[in-house]
């Protein structure tokens, strides 16, 4: 009787392993042609094999024309229309403020930073720029002369509002 129980347990284990483990094990041994079809995730490596090094793209140049760019949505921080390559911004120095501070805008002809940069977290205005707005690169970025890495389907707020008003006037 004991032998019969062992045989039936062994048979049950064999049955379960063929039902559950066999598909799992065969999925690990996929043919090379199947791997190419299954691994179609879009990456920035452009289908370069993992064991080979892809030639890096050239570093794009910063757009340096000092022309203000349009903003795409309300409260968007303005982009920086010039290079900031050697600008030092740390807790002791802020090169941006040598042109954009309240006292220097007349001479530099650069726009003054927004009054919101002088408010502390309680909404009180300070004499100098607020510490929470001191590091300009947290919000403001330079623009690069580069092709997008991925497709961009962003539609700015004004275009959306025009579409919405056009749709409501048609109905």
Residue pairs with C-beta under 8 A, 6 or more apart in sequence:
30 38
42 150
44 149
45 54
46 54
48 54
60 144
60 145
60 146
61 144
61 145
62 82
62 83
62 84
62 85
62 142
62 143
62 144
62 145
63 81
63 142
63 143
63 144
63 145
64 81
64 82
64 83
65 81
65 82
66 81
66 82
67 81
68 78
68 81
69 78
69 79
69 81
69 143
71 78
72 154
72 156
72 157
73 156
73 157
74 157
77 139
77 140
78 111
78 140
79 140
79 141
79 142
79 143
80 136
80 140
80 141
80 142
80 143
81 143
82 142
83 142
84 95
84 96
84 137
84 142
87 95
87 96
88 94
88 95
89 95
89 96
89 134
89 135
89 136
89 137
91 134
94 129
94 134
94 136
96 136
97 104
97 113
97 129
98 104
98 108
99 105
99 108
99 110
100 108
100 110
100 111
100 112
100 113
101 112
101 113
101 129
102 112
104 110
105 111
105 112
113 129
113 133
115 125
116 133
117 129
117 130
117 133
118 125
118 126
118 127
118 128
118 129
118 130
118 133
119 125
119 126
119 130
120 126
120 130
120 132
121 132
